[in-house]
Amino acid sequence: RSASTLQYQILCAAVHLLRMEEPMATKCQFLGNFTGTTNARGNVVIPNTPADQSIVYKAHRSIEVAPSPNNTMRKVLIFATLLDAQNKSYMRMRSRLRGRKPRLVQLLPSLEHGGYKRWVKEVAAVLGLADKKKLAMLEAYTGFWSILRQCCGTQMSTHFRQVLQGDEPPNASPCSKRDIGEIEAELLATSVAQAFGKYTPTLIRVSDHDGVLTGGYCAAANRAIADGKYKFNDDMRQVEPDLPVHNRTGGFSSVARS
């Protein structure tokens, strides 16, 4: 796994921040979830985008860009992630892009060494997001989301899944030391989630196979995983979240439904 969802999440939030006064002008979609987006060659086709919209797409297959109506020019920026800088990995990526050159390629080792803030800064630089307040909003949101990505839901880290199911000791995963419900509440309180979550549910999910974060989703989802009801990448969108309640710090904790 090359952290492509993290890059997608950063891009989605960053484009929203660039068009902060027009929250409905930005959309974020995983093309694999939509019908009619592959052609006879099995390639994902990036559809035409309305002139007044900015759309962030995520795809795992080879991509093609649909012809523009009336031969008008379309601005398409391609971002990619790779496990490493080996020539074989790079050539495979270029093959999937069908000759288009990505504006930014982010390598997994750079995330491991520089953390999510490095990726945030790299994406922001390419997009021209230079406002310090907006950059701080993006960093805060991404920090909480990156923790939940590892510690909550159907695509959580393998180590924490094993901890929850009793196959590994708690010290096998740093998630064991975190208050996941509190972090979920902190994410929902960020400027990004508050301003754009209702327009783009992607921003308040940890994956497209998970339910919307509510302040009580992670507790319910992780309990279901601990009970062995769900395997990696199973659809968990129907999991009923716990009821969130305010705690002493002004955030949320969760109470299981009876």
C-alpha positions in Angstrom: 0.0 0.0 0.0 1.4 3.4 -1.1 -0.8 5.8 1.0 -2.7 6.9 -2.1 -5.8 7.5 0.1 -3.8 9.9 2.3 -2.7 11.9 -0.8 -6.3 11.9 -2.1 -7.6 13.1 1.2 -5.0 15.9 1.4 -5.9 17.0 -2.2 -9.6 17.0 -1.5 -9.3 19.2 1.6 -6.7 21.5 -0.1 -8.8 22.1 -3.2 -11.8 22.9 -0.9 -9.6 25.4 0.9 -8.5 27.0 -2.3 -12.2 27.6 -3.1 -13.3 28.2 0.5 -16.0 30.7 -0.5 -17.5 28.2 -2.9 -17.9 24.9 -0.9 -20.2 23.4 -3.5 -17.7 24.0 -6.4 -15.4 21.2 -5.2 -16.2 17.5 -5.4 -14.1 14.4 -4.5 -14.9 11.0 -6.0 -13.3 7.6 -6.1 -13.9 6.5 -9.7 -13.8 2.8 -8.8 -17.2 3.3 -7.1 -19.0 4.7 -10.1 -20.5 2.9 -13.1 -19.7 4.0 -16.6 -16.2 5.2 -15.8 -14.2 2.5 -17.6 -13.9 2.0 -21.4 -13.5 -1.0 -23.6 -9.8 -1.2 -22.8 -10.6 -1.4 -19.1 -9.1 2.1 -18.4 -10.7 4.6 -16.0 -12.0 7.6 -18.0 -11.8 11.0 -16.3 -15.1 12.6 -17.2 -15.6 16.1 -18.5 -15.7 18.6 -15.6 -18.1 21.5 -15.6 -16.2 24.8 -16.1 -17.3 26.1 -12.7 -16.2 23.0 -10.7 -13.0 21.5 -9.4 -13.1 17.7 -9.0 -10.6 15.5 -7.3 -10.7 11.9 -8.6 -9.0 8.8 -7.2 -8.3 5.8 -9.4 -6.2 2.7 -9.2 -6.4 1.6 -12.8 -4.9 3.1 -16.0 -6.5 6.4 -16.8 -7.6 8.3 -19.8 -9.0 11.8 -20.0 -12.3 12.2 -21.9 -12.1 14.6 -24.9 -13.3 18.1 -24.1 -16.4 19.4 -25.8 -15.6 21.7 -28.8 -11.9 20.9 -28.4 -11.6 23.3 -25.4 -8.6 23.0 -23.2 -9.0 21.3 -19.8 -6.6 21.7 -16.9 -5.9 18.2 -15.5 -3.3 17.8 -12.7 -2.2 14.3 -12.0 -0.8 13.3 -8.6 0.6 9.8 -7.8 2.1 7.8 -5.0 4.7 5.0 -5.2 6.0 2.5 -2.7 9.6 3.4 -3.8 11.7 5.0 -6.4 12.7 1.9 -8.2 12.6 2.2 -12.0 10.1 -0.7 -12.3 7.6 1.0 -10.1 8.0 4.3 -11.9 7.6 2.7 -15.3 4.5 0.8 -14.2 3.0 4.1 -13.0 3.8 5.9 -16.3 2.2 3.1 -18.2 -1.0 3.6 -16.2 -1.0 7.3 -16.9 -0.8 6.6 -20.6 2.0 9.1 -21.3 0.8 11.9 -19.1 3.3 13.3 -16.7 2.3 13.6 -13.1 2.8 17.0 -11.4 3.8 15.3 -8.2 4.9 11.8 -7.3 5.1 11.1 -3.5 7.0 8.2 -2.3 6.1 6.1 0.8 9.6 6.5 2.3 9.2 10.3 2.3 6.0 9.9 4.3 7.8 7.6 6.8 10.7 10.0 7.2 9.0 13.4 6.9 5.5 12.6 8.2 2.1 13.8 6.9 3.2 17.4 7.2 5.8 16.9 4.4 3.1 15.6 2.1 0.7 18.4 3.0 3.4 21.0 2.1 4.3 19.3 -1.2 0.7 19.2 -2.3 0.0 22.7 -1.2 3.1 24.0 -3.1 1.9 22.4 -6.4 -1.7 23.7 -5.9 -0.5 27.2 -4.9 -2.1 27.1 -1.5 0.1 29.5 0.3 -2.2 31.2 2.9 -0.7 30.3 6.3 -4.1 30.0 8.0 -5.4 27.6 5.4 -2.2 25.6 5.5 -2.6 25.3 9.3 -6.2 24.1 8.8 -5.0 21.5 6.3 -2.3 20.2 8.6 -4.6 20.0 11.6 -7.2 18.1 9.6 -4.7 15.7 8.0 -3.1 15.0 11.3 -6.3 13.7 12.9 -7.4 11.9 9.7 -4.1 10.1 9.3 -4.4 8.7 12.9 -8.0 7.5 12.3 -7.0 6.0 9.0 -4.7 3.6 10.9 -6.8 3.1 14.0 -10.4 3.0 12.8 -12.5 1.2 10.3 -12.3 -1.5 7.7 -8.9 -0.5 6.2 -7.2 0.0 9.6 -3.6 -1.2 10.1 -3.1 -4.9 10.2 -1.3 -4.7 13.6 -4.2 -2.9 15.3 -6.7 -5.3 13.7 -4.7 -8.2 15.2 -4.6 -6.4 18.6 -8.4 -5.9 18.6 -9.0 -9.5 17.8 -6.6 -10.7 20.5 -3.9 -12.1 18.1 -1.3 -9.5 19.1 -0.5 -7.8 22.5 -1.6 -4.1 22.8 2.0 -2.8 22.4 2.0 -4.2 18.9 0.2 -1.0 17.7 0.5 2.6 18.8 -3.3 2.8 18.3 -3.7 1.0 21.6 -2.5 4.1 23.4 -4.8 6.5 21.7 -8.3 7.7 22.6 -9.8 7.0 19.2 -13.2 8.5 20.1 -11.5 11.7 21.2 -9.5 11.9 18.0 -12.7 11.4 16.0 -14.2 14.3 17.8 -11.2 16.4 17.2 -11.3 15.8 13.5 -15.0 16.7 13.4 -14.2 19.9 15.1 -11.6 21.0 12.6 -12.3 23.9 10.2 -12.1 21.6 7.2 -14.7 19.1 8.5 -16.9 21.9 9.8 -16.8 23.9 6.6 -16.9 21.1 4.0 -17.9 17.8 5.5 -21.6 18.3 4.7 -20.8 19.0 1.1 -18.1 16.3 0.7 -18.7 13.3 2.9 -15.3 11.9 1.8 -13.7 14.3 4.2 -15.5 12.7 7.2 -14.8 9.1 6.3 -11.7 7.0 6.7 -12.4 5.0 3.6 -15.1 4.7 1.0 -16.2 1.4 2.6 -16.7 3.0 6.0 -19.6 5.0 7.5 -19.5 8.8 8.1 -17.6 9.8 11.3 -20.1 11.0 13.9 -18.1 11.0 17.1 -19.2 7.4 17.8 -18.5 5.6 14.5 -15.0 4.4 15.3 -16.0 2.9 18.7 -18.8 0.9 17.0 -16.7 -0.1 14.0 -13.7 -1.2 16.0 -15.9 -3.2 18.3 -17.4 -5.0 15.3 -13.9 -5.7 14.0 -12.8 -7.0 17.4 -15.8 -9.4 17.3 -14.6 -10.8 14.0 -17.6 -9.6 12.0 -15.6 -7.7 9.4 -12.5 -8.5 7.4 -10.2 -6.0 5.7 -12.0 -3.8 3.2 -15.4 -5.3 4.0 -18.3 -2.8 3.6 -18.9 -1.3 7.0 -21.2 1.6 5.9 -24.2 0.1 7.7 -22.5 -0.1 11.1 -24.6 1.9 13.5 -22.4 4.4 15.4 -22.4 4.7 19.1 -24.1 7.8 20.6 -21.5 10.6 21.0 -21.6 12.5 24.3 -19.7 15.5 25.5 -16.8 14.8 27.8 -15.0 17.0 30.3 -12.7 18.5 27.8 -15.5 19.7 25.6 -15.0 17.0 23.0 -16.9 13.7 22.6 -16.7 10.2 23.9 -19.1 7.5 22.8 -21.8 5.4 24.5 -22.8 2.1 22.9 -26.5 1.8 21.9 -28.4 -0.7 24.0 
